[in-house]
Amino acid sequence: MSNADWQFHPAADHGLGPVERLRSTRREQGLLSWAMHHLALAGLRTTLKVYHRFEVHGRENLPTAPPFVMIANHASHLDALVLAAALPRKVSATTFPVAAGDVFFESAALSAATALFINALPLWRKRATGHALEDLRARLLGGREGAPGSSVLGPEQGSRGHVQDSGLQDSGLQDSGPKGSTRDIAHQPECFSPVGLILFPEGARSRDGAMMPFKPGIGRIVAATSVPVIPCWIDGAHGAFPPGTWLPRPRKLVVRVGAPLKFADQPESRDGYDAVATRLHQAVEALRADTQRVGG
């Protein structure tokens, strides 16, 4: 083996300060954070099973390797935890729920808890820039699989290897990037391996439990790629932990997992982004109907 076969790449979050690292989409797991996350996930699965009689239907549709995106209806702070708990253990360490930075990363202590125990990445929502969705797409595709011309990118992918700037308004996934966060991951794709993302395309929690329209931001992340998007319906989370409450109630939680969808044929344009959002909304709505038909 020659020296050319060996390449050294520093961690993508190398050089970031502790708080900046926690709030960065470039964050990578170290040994301590890996152990804390897996312990927290084991406790979460036990709690959901005992306290909420947690069930997963359609396990055959769950992803077995990254990259992938899991999406679902959003009516409770339990939603991201429920989807993370449903995943196979072998992909849990490389799966990142995307959480509101202005809520879950507001302080250093909350940033540490959210990053270390939930493995979440922040999405800053207050001011719209083009960087947030580029960063998420670059992190999703990762490494050289995310480079232009690779098999993960679909035929309509632009030459830059990340999303274009059109249609950021009303995306539902916006970035404000406060001091202590970073937004340059899209320009360093060689530092990463593909990951899984957990996203909620409604862009906010439903206050009454009814599913809202999906924002086109999800399309900006997956259009013109062959990344599978796994639609899910979460049943019971709004009743168990609705907005405005402090403690979850012991209600049954069910996740129904649908067949993966791909959007390599959708262009990187507002029409393409809207088409992705509409198709995914239809898929989740169909899962809701199936859940109600069989009684959970």
Secondary structure as GFF3:
##gff-version 3
##sequence-region A 1 296
A	DSSP	three_ten_helix	3	5	.	.	.	ID=ss1
A	DSSP	alpha_helix	18	22	.	.	.	ID=ss2
A	DSSP	alpha_helix	31	52	.	.	.	ID=ss3
A	DSSP	beta_strand	55	57	.	.	.	ID=ss4
A	DSSP	three_ten_helix	59	61	.	.	.	ID=ss5
A	DSSP	beta_strand	68	72	.	.	.	ID=ss6
A	DSSP	alpha_helix	79	86	.	.	.	ID=ss7
A	DSSP	alpha_helix	89	92	.	.	.	ID=ss8
A	DSSP	beta_strand	95	100	.	.	.	ID=ss9
A	DSSP	alpha_helix	101	104	.	.	.	ID=ss10
A	DSSP	alpha_helix	108	113	.	.	.	ID=ss11
A	DSSP	pi_helix	114	118	.	.	.	ID=ss12
A	DSSP	beta_strand	121	123	.	.	.	ID=ss13
A	DSSP	alpha_helix	131	141	.	.	.	ID=ss14
A	DSSP	three_ten_helix	144	146	.	.	.	ID=ss15
A	DSSP	three_ten_helix	185	187	.	.	.	ID=ss16
A	DSSP	three_ten_helix	189	191	.	.	.	ID=ss17
A	DSSP	beta_strand	196	199	.	.	.	ID=ss18
A	DSSP	alpha_helix	217	222	.	.	.	ID=ss19
A	DSSP	beta_strand	229	235	.	.	.	ID=ss20
A	DSSP	alpha_helix	237	240	.	.	.	ID=ss21
A	DSSP	beta_strand	254	257	.	.	.	ID=ss22
A	DSSP	alpha_helix	270	294	.	.	.	ID=ss23
###
